[in-house]
Amino acid sequence: MPTISMFYGILVTLLYEDNDRHHLPHFHVRYQDFKASISIEDARVLAGNLPPKQLKLVEAWVELHRDELFADWDLAINGEEPFRIAPLQ
């Protein structure tokens, strides 16, 4: 599970060939003991949960990097290494 970004204690990862579980482009985030799957298209939580403050940070990051996330998604579902994406600053 490659890490594609980290910011404010939030770890963002993509799973290789992970198209079957949620059937749409998504990534995974971890913050302390929280875990969630987040839709790339609209940044909604597909599974799990995050504290509200961290979810807002993730939503802002998705808005800034949506095109890069879709490109990484395409790489990952084809079993290729995704690129790192700049953290939220």
Secondary structure, DSSP 8 states (H G I E B T S, - for coil): --EEEEETTEEEE--TT--TTTSS-EEEEEETTEEEEEETTT--EEEE---HHHHHHHHHHHHHHHHHHHHHHHHHHTT----------
